[in-house]
Amino acid sequence: MKPTLLVLAAGMGSRYGGLKQIDPVGPNGEIILDYSIFDAIRAGFGKVVFVIRKDIEQDFRSVVSSRWENKIQVEYAFQQLDALPAPFTVPEGRVKPWGTGHAILSAADLINEPFAAINADDFYGKSAYALIGKALSTDTDANTHYMVGYPLKKTLSEFGTVARGICRTNNGILEEVVERTKIASTGNGTARFDDGEGTVIDFTGDEIASMNFWGFKPTLFAELKSRFVTFLEKQGKELKSEFFIPFVVEELIAEKKAQVKVLESEDAWFGVTYREDKPAVQANIRKLIETGVYPENIF
């Protein structure tokens, strides 16, 4: 069975200052997501599911659907703020989405096969898709999942803080992933986390960072469903709390309900957290085209 690519594209893009998921970065108007789908198709994926918001559906479909619906099966899921299990309701004043765990859960009715979950605005590289595509196609253990990791120093932005899942591994097996939401570059590949409340952590830059490139078996959905209820019981009245997928992964590991194997990509990661990141992304893509990794026109 061919794996599915699940694209998390419902982010609000507030730091970027616009709908960065459909901002062109390639020579023919390609967006980062186009290269992700191109890589997934040549890695053997058979379907792509986009998780978006209703208010961006028209713009998203006009850019993405026309390019890929004749090349791979395309489906859409919607992450909605009020899509909550009874008896929970959205607290007054909340506008922030519920996080990546909730986004993945939004696609539960569309996926019955192993799937890779990615961010729409991250460029992961050809080898990452090949690695995870092969793993998901050959590993039949329902409770073995995957993560593609990158050195932290290769995932920083010089224009502001970033959110990263900092990982601890043992012989290629993930032991812990801790989501840090305010990591700033301090030069020469080093970084610092400062939550503004007294917790400060310095990083060498060689730590493995999760860039939200996961490979899951469909057994994950049942776990997400039950754990989202627990999350809402504890934090459902908060205005900015988020149900992050690394939180769920860490719990499953701690409870010995799942094993997560870490795949290290040989390609560089890059993305557009901030609008100022865009020129570097464009230059990196041009270099990959010139070295033959991608054709001039991928469509």
Backbone hydrogen bonds in HBPLUS format (Angstrom, degrees):
<---DONOR---> <-ACCEPTOR-->    atom                        ^
c    i                          cat <-CA-CA->   ^        H-A-AA   ^      H-
h    n   atom  resd res      DA  || num        DHA   H-A  angle D-A-AA Bond
n    s   type  num  typ     dist DA aas  dist angle  dist       angle   num
A0046-GLY N   A0003-PRO O   2.97 MM  43  6.09 159.6  2.01 164.3 170.9     1
A0004-THR N   A0114-PRO O   3.05 MM 110  6.52 153.8  2.12 143.3 150.4     2
A0116-ALA N   A0004-THR O   2.84 MM 112  6.32 156.1  1.89 165.0 171.7     3
A0005-LEU N   A0047-LYS O   2.83 MM  42  6.20 166.1  1.85 153.4 156.8     4
A0049-VAL N   A0005-LEU O   2.80 MM  44  6.23 159.4  1.84 158.8 164.6     5
A0006-LEU N   A0116-ALA O   2.66 MM 110  5.84 176.9  1.66 175.0 174.0     6
A0118-ILE N   A0006-LEU O   2.93 MM 112  6.36 156.3  1.98 165.4 171.8     7
A0007-VAL N   A0049-VAL O   2.81 MM  42  6.11 164.6  1.83 161.1 166.5     8
A0051-VAL N   A0007-VAL O   2.83 MM  44  6.02 170.8  1.84 172.6 169.4     9
A0008-LEU N   A0118-ILE O   2.82 MM 110  6.01 173.7  1.82 165.0 167.2    10
A0120-ALA N   A0008-LEU O   3.10 MM 112  5.63 150.9  2.19 144.3 135.6    11
A0009-ALA N   A0051-VAL O   2.82 MM  42  5.51 149.1  1.92 148.8 159.0    12
A0017-GLY N   A0013-GLY O   3.12 MM   4  6.30 137.9  2.30 146.3 157.1    13
A0020-LYS N   A0018-GLY O   2.94 MM   2  5.59 124.6  2.26 110.3  94.1    14
A0022-ILE N   A0019-LEU O   3.27 MM   3  6.22 162.9  2.30 125.0 127.7    15
A0023-ASP N   A0020-LYS O   3.25 MM   3  5.00 167.6  2.27 110.1 107.8    16
A0025-VAL N   A0030-GLU O   2.65 MM   5  5.83 171.6  1.66 165.4 164.2    17
A0026-GLY N   A0030-GLU O   2.88 MM   4  4.45 156.2  1.94 136.1 136.8    18
A0029-GLY N   A0026-GLY O   3.31 MM   3  5.28 156.9  2.37 114.5 111.7    19
A0034-ASP N   A0031-ILE O   2.95 MM   3  5.37 134.2  2.16 109.2 121.3    20
A0035-TYR N   A0032-ILE O   3.05 MM   3  5.51 124.5  2.37 108.9 121.4    21
A0036-SER N   A0032-ILE O   3.22 MM   4  6.62 149.2  2.32 145.3 154.4    22
A0037-ILE N   A0033-LEU O   2.97 MM   4  6.25 162.0  2.00 156.2 159.0    23
A0038-PHE N   A0034-ASP O   2.95 MM   4  6.11 161.2  1.99 147.5 153.3    24
A0039-ASP N   A0035-TYR O   2.92 MM   4  6.06 161.0  1.96 145.2 149.8    25
A0040-ALA N   A0036-SER O   2.90 MM   4  6.11 153.2  1.98 145.3 153.4    26
A0041-ILE N   A0037-ILE O   2.91 MM   4  6.11 160.7  1.95 155.1 158.9    27
A0042-ARG N   A0038-PHE O   3.24 MM   4  6.52 165.9  2.26 149.2 152.2    28
A0043-ALA N   A0039-ASP O   3.04 MM   4  6.15 117.3  2.45 134.0 149.9    29
A0043-ALA N   A0040-ALA O   3.10 MM   3  4.94 141.0  2.26  93.8 105.5    30
A0045-PHE N   A0040-ALA O   3.02 MM   5  5.46 168.8  2.04 151.4 147.9    31
A0044-GLY N   A0041-ILE O   3.10 MM   3  5.31 163.6  2.12 108.2 112.6    32
A0048-VAL N   A0073-GLN O   2.86 MM  25  6.23 158.2  1.90 163.8 170.4    33
A0075-GLU N   A0048-VAL O   3.00 MM  27  6.44 151.3  2.09 156.1 162.6    34
A0050-PHE N   A0075-GLU O   2.93 MM  25  6.40 160.3  1.97 155.6 155.5    35
A0077-ALA N   A0050-PHE O   2.79 MM  27  6.03 164.2  1.81 160.4 159.0    36
A0052-ILE N   A0077-ALA O   2.97 MM  25  6.41 159.6  2.01 160.2 157.5    37
A0079-GLN N   A0052-ILE O   2.91 MM  27  6.00 153.2  1.98 149.5 158.3    38
A0056-ILE N   A0053-ARG O   3.20 MM   3  5.64 156.8  2.25 111.3 117.8    39
A0057-GLU N   A0054-LYS O   3.23 MM   3  5.16 162.1  2.26 103.7 109.0    40
A0060-PHE N   A0056-ILE O   2.91 MM   4  5.96 164.5  1.93 160.8 166.0    41
A0061-ARG N   A0057-GLU O   2.84 MM   4  5.93 170.2  1.85 159.7 162.0    42
A0062-SER N   A0058-GLN O   3.06 MM   4  6.15 157.2  2.11 145.9 152.2    43
A0063-VAL N   A0059-ASP O   3.26 MM   4  6.45 142.8  2.40 142.4 150.5    44
A0064-VAL N   A0060-PHE O   2.88 MM   4  5.95 174.8  1.88 161.9 163.3    45
A0065-SER N   A0061-ARG O   3.02 MM   4  4.88 126.9  2.31 114.9 130.2    46
A0067-ARG N   A0064-VAL O   3.05 MM   3  5.53 142.8  2.19 111.6 122.2    47
A0068-TRP N   A0064-VAL O   3.34 MM   4  6.56 144.9  2.47 153.0 162.7    48
A0069-GLU N   A0065-SER O   3.05 MM   4  5.42 163.3  2.07 153.7 152.9    49
A0071-LYS N   A0068-TRP O   2.89 MM   3  5.14 161.6  1.92 115.1 121.1    50
A0072-ILE N   A0068-TRP O   3.08 MM   4  6.16 142.6  2.23 167.5 176.2    51
A0083-ALA N   A0080-GLN O   3.02 MM   3  5.26 165.6  2.04 114.6 117.2    52
A0084-LEU N   A0082-ASP O   2.92 MM   2  5.52 127.8  2.20 107.8  92.1    53
A0088-PHE N   A0085-PRO O   2.97 MM   3  5.98 142.7  2.11 139.0 141.1    54
A0094-ARG N   A0091-PRO O   3.13 MM   3  5.80 163.0  2.16 142.8 142.3    55
A0243-PHE N   A0098-TRP O   2.64 MM 145  5.75 175.1  1.65 152.8 152.3    56
A0103-ALA N   A0099-GLY O   3.01 MM   4  6.30 148.1  2.12 144.5 154.6    57
A0104-ILE N   A0100-THR O   2.98 MM   4  6.20 162.4  2.01 152.2 154.5    58
A0101-GLY N   A0243-PHE O   2.74 MM 142  5.33 143.0  1.88 153.7 164.4    59
A0105-LEU N   A0101-GLY O   3.08 MM   4  6.24 157.9  2.13 141.8 148.4    60
A0106-SER N   A0102-HIS O   3.02 MM   4  6.21 133.2  2.24 138.9 150.4    61
A0106-SER N   A0103-ALA O   3.15 MM   3  5.16 131.8  2.39  94.3 107.1    62
A0107-ALA N   A0104-ILE O   3.04 MM   3  5.63 158.0  2.09 115.4 121.8    63
A0108-ALA N   A0105-LEU O   3.14 MM   3  5.25 167.0  2.16 115.4 115.9    64
A0110-LEU N   A0107-ALA O   2.97 MM   3  5.46 159.3  2.01 119.4 126.2    65
A0115-PHE N   A0216-PHE O   2.83 MM 101  5.40 163.1  1.86 156.6 162.5    66
A0216-PHE N   A0115-PHE O   2.70 MM 101  5.40 161.9  1.74 173.6 169.0    67
A0117-ALA N   A0214-TRP O   2.78 MM  97  5.14 150.4  1.87 137.2 147.3    68
A0214-TRP N   A0117-ALA O   3.00 MM  97  5.14 154.6  2.07 145.7 151.1    69
A0123-PHE N   A0270-PHE O   2.79 MM 147  5.27 161.8  1.82 166.1 172.2    70
A0270-PHE N   A0123-PHE O   3.14 MM 147  5.27 153.9  2.21 141.2 148.3    71
A0130-ALA N   A0126-LYS O   3.23 MM   4  6.54 158.0  2.28 149.0 155.7    72
A0131-LEU N   A0127-SER O   2.89 MM   4  6.02 160.8  1.92 150.6 155.0    73
A0132-ILE N   A0128-ALA O   3.10 MM   4  6.26 173.3  2.10 149.3 151.2    74
A0133-GLY N   A0129-TYR O   2.80 MM   4  5.62 149.7  1.90 140.5 150.0    75
A0134-LYS N   A0130-ALA O   3.13 MM   4  6.12 161.2  2.16 141.0 145.4    76
A0135-ALA N   A0131-LEU O   3.10 MM   4  6.31 161.1  2.13 145.4 150.9    77
A0136-LEU N   A0132-ILE O   2.97 MM   4  6.06 167.0  1.99 148.4 151.5    78
A0137-SER N   A0133-GLY O   3.09 MM   4  6.13 140.0  2.26 138.6 149.1    79
A0138-THR N   A0134-LYS O   3.13 MM   4  6.20 131.6  2.38 144.3 154.9    80
A0139-ASP N   A0135-ALA O   2.97 MM   4  5.74 155.9  2.03 152.8 157.2    81
A0144-THR N   A0141-ASP O   3.25 MM   3  5.49 168.5  2.26 116.1 115.5    82
A0259-GLN N   A0143-ASN O   2.99 MM 116  6.43 158.6  2.04 159.5 165.7    83
A0145-HIS N   A0259-GLN O   2.76 MM 114  6.13 164.2  1.78 164.3 168.4    84
A0261-LYS N   A0145-HIS O   2.91 MM 116  6.34 160.6  1.95 150.7 146.4    85
A0146-TYR N   A0215-GLY O   2.66 MM  69  4.49 156.8  1.71 145.4 147.8    86
A0215-GLY N   A0146-TYR O   2.78 MM  69  4.49 164.1  1.80 126.7 124.8    87
A0147-MET N   A0261-LYS O   2.97 MM 114  6.30 142.8  2.11 159.0 157.7    88
A0263-LEU N   A0147-MET O   2.74 MM 116  6.00 168.5  1.75 161.0 165.2    89
A0148-VAL N   A0213-PHE O   2.94 MM  65  5.54 167.5  1.96 162.3 165.2    90
A0149-GLY N   A0263-LEU O   2.90 MM 114  6.17 153.6  1.97 148.9 157.1    91
A0150-TYR N   A0209-ALA O   3.16 MM  59  5.33 159.8  2.20 142.4 148.4    92
A0209-ALA N   A0150-TYR O   2.71 MM  59  5.33 172.7  1.71 159.0 161.6    93
A0154-LYS N   A0151-PRO O   2.94 MM   3  5.60 153.8  2.01 120.3 128.0    94
A0152-LEU N   A0207-GLU O   2.74 MM  55  5.48 153.4  1.81 164.1 172.5    95
A0155-THR N   A0152-LEU O   2.89 MM   3  5.32 162.8  1.92 123.2 125.0    96
A0153-LYS N   A0205-GLY O   2.80 MM  52  4.26 158.8  1.84 137.3 129.9    97
A0162-VAL N   A0183-ILE O   2.85 MM  21  5.19 146.5  1.96 134.3 144.1    98
A0183-ILE N   A0162-VAL O   2.94 MM  21  5.19 172.5  1.95 152.3 153.6    99
A0164-ARG N   A0180-ARG O   2.82 MM  16  5.43 152.6  1.89 158.6 161.6   100
A0180-ARG N   A0164-ARG O   2.81 MM  16  5.43 173.0  1.81 155.9 158.1   101
A0165-GLY N   A0210-SER O   3.49 MM  45  4.74 174.7  2.50 137.3 135.9   102
A0210-SER N   A0165-GLY O   2.68 MM  45  4.74 163.7  1.71 144.9 150.8   103
A0166-ILE N   A0178-VAL O   2.89 MM  12  5.19 159.1  1.93 144.7 137.6   104
A0178-VAL N   A0166-ILE O   2.90 MM  12  5.19 161.5  1.93 142.3 144.9   105
A0167-CYS N   A0208-ILE O   2.92 MM  41  5.41 167.2  1.93 171.9 169.8   106
A0168-ARG N   A0176-GLU O   2.83 MM   8  5.12 150.7  1.92 148.3 150.4   107
A0175-GLU N   A0168-ARG O   2.75 MM   7  5.53 165.8  1.77 158.1 160.3   108
A0176-GLU N   A0168-ARG O   3.23 MM   8  5.12 147.5  2.34 142.0 141.7   109
A0170-ASN N   A0173-ILE O   2.86 MM   3  5.18 148.5  1.96 139.7 149.9   110
A0173-ILE N   A0170-ASN O   3.06 MM   3  5.18 157.1  2.12 106.5 113.8   111
A0262-VAL N   A0172-GLY O   2.84 MM  90  5.33 172.6  1.84 152.0 154.6   112
A0174-LEU N   A0260-VAL O   2.81 MM  86  5.41 171.9  1.81 167.6 169.6   113
A0184-ALA N   A0192-ARG O   2.85 MM   8  5.38 167.6  1.87 150.2 151.3   114
A0192-ARG N   A0184-ALA O   2.87 MM   8  5.38 152.4  1.95 149.0 158.2   115
A0186-THR N   A0190-THR O   2.98 MM   4  5.43 174.3  1.98 129.0 128.9   116
A0190-THR N   A0187-GLY O   3.13 MM   3  5.64 157.9  2.19 124.0 123.5   117
A0191-ALA N   A0203-PHE O   3.18 MM  12  5.06 161.7  2.22 131.8 134.1   118
A0203-PHE N   A0191-ALA O   2.78 MM  12  5.06 169.3  1.79 153.1 151.1   119
A0193-PHE N   A0201-ILE O   2.77 MM   8  5.02 165.5  1.79 152.8 157.7   120
A0201-ILE N   A0193-PHE O   2.86 MM   8  5.02 153.9  1.93 140.1 148.0   121
A0195-ASP N   A0199-THR O   3.19 MM   4  5.78 158.7  2.24 157.3 162.5   122
A0220-LEU N   A0217-LYS O   3.05 MM   3  6.12 173.4  2.05 133.0 134.8   123
A0221-PHE N   A0218-PRO O   3.23 MM   3  5.93 151.7  2.32 117.7 122.0   124
A0223-GLU N   A0220-LEU O   3.04 MM   3  5.23 115.9  2.46 101.7 117.4   125
A0224-LEU N   A0220-LEU O   2.90 MM   4  6.20 158.0  1.94 158.0 165.2   126
A0225-LYS N   A0221-PHE O   2.95 MM   4  6.15 160.7  1.98 150.7 155.6   127
A0226-SER N   A0222-ALA O   3.22 MM   4  6.46 166.6  2.24 149.4 151.1   128
A0227-ARG N   A0223-GLU O   2.98 MM   4  6.02 161.8  2.01 151.1 157.0   129
A0228-PHE N   A0224-LEU O   2.83 MM   4  5.79 141.3  1.98 146.3 154.9   130
A0230-THR N   A0226-SER O   3.32 MM   4  6.70 156.4  2.38 141.2 146.9   131
A0231-PHE N   A0227-ARG O   2.93 MM   4  6.14 155.7  1.99 142.2 149.0   132
A0232-LEU N   A0228-PHE O   2.92 MM   4  6.15 160.4  1.96 148.4 152.9   133
A0233-GLU N   A0229-VAL O   2.97 MM   4  6.23 150.4  2.05 148.8 157.0   134
A0234-LYS N   A0230-THR O   3.20 MM   4  6.46 146.5  2.32 144.3 152.2   135
A0234-LYS N   A0231-PHE O   3.13 MM   3  5.28 124.3  2.45  97.9 111.4   136
A0235-GLN N   A0231-PHE O   2.68 MM   4  5.74 167.8  1.69 163.8 168.1   137
A0236-GLY N   A0232-LEU O   2.86 MM   4  3.86 139.0  2.03 115.2 116.3   138
A0238-GLU N   A0235-GLN O   3.12 MM   3  5.57 165.8  2.14 116.8 121.2   139
A0247-PHE N   A0244-PHE O   3.11 MM   3  5.46 132.3  2.35 105.2 117.0   140
A0248-VAL N   A0245-ILE O   3.08 MM   3  5.22 117.4  2.49 101.4 115.8   141
A0249-VAL N   A0245-ILE O   3.01 MM   4  6.31 165.4  2.03 158.8 162.9   142
A0250-GLU N   A0246-PRO O   2.88 MM   4  6.00 162.1  1.92 147.9 152.5   143
A0251-GLU N   A0247-PHE O   3.08 MM   4  6.31 153.8  2.15 143.5 150.3   144
A0252-LEU N   A0248-VAL O   2.98 MM   4  6.25 162.5  2.01 155.5 159.8   145
A0253-ILE N   A0249-VAL O   3.01 MM   4  6.26 155.7  2.07 151.0 157.4   146
A0254-ALA N   A0250-GLU O   2.95 MM   4  6.13 165.6  1.97 149.3 153.4   147
A0255-GLU N   A0251-GLU O   2.90 MM   4  6.05 150.9  1.99 149.8 157.5   148
A0257-LYS N   A0252-LEU O   2.87 MM   5  5.08 157.1  1.92 159.0 159.9   149
A0256-LYS N   A0253-ILE O   2.99 MM   3  4.96 156.3  2.05 103.5 110.5   150
A0277-ASP N   A0274-TYR O   2.88 MM   3  5.48 159.6  1.92 118.2 125.1   151
A0278-LYS N   A0275-ARG O   3.18 MM   3  5.70 161.1  2.22 114.4 119.7   152
A0281-VAL N   A0277-ASP O   3.29 MM   4  6.57 155.3  2.35 151.6 158.9   153
A0281-VAL N   A0278-LYS O   3.06 MM   3  5.10 116.4  2.48  99.9 115.6   154
A0282-GLN N   A0278-LYS O   2.97 MM   4  6.25 162.0  2.00 161.6 166.4   155
A0283-ALA N   A0279-PRO O   3.00 MM   4  6.23 155.6  2.06 145.9 152.4   156
A0284-ASN N   A0280-ALA O   2.96 MM   4  6.16 154.4  2.03 146.5 153.2   157
A0285-ILE N   A0281-VAL O   3.02 MM   4  6.26 159.0  2.06 152.5 157.5   158
A0286-ARG N   A0282-GLN O   3.03 MM   4  6.23 158.5  2.07 146.2 152.3   159
A0287-LYS N   A0283-ALA O   3.06 MM   4  6.29 153.0  2.14 144.2 150.9   160
A0288-LEU N   A0284-ASN O   3.07 MM   4  6.36 152.7  2.15 144.9 152.0   161
A0289-ILE N   A0285-ILE O   2.98 MM   4  6.27 148.6  2.09 149.8 158.3   162
A0290-GLU N   A0286-ARG O   2.97 MM   4  6.21 158.6  2.02 148.1 154.0   163
A0291-THR N   A0287-LYS O   3.00 MM   4  6.22 138.0  2.18 142.8 153.5   164
A0293-VAL N   A0288-LEU O   2.91 MM   5  5.28 139.1  2.08 166.3 165.0   165
A0292-GLY N   A0289-ILE O   3.13 MM   3  5.19 160.8  2.17 104.5 110.0   166
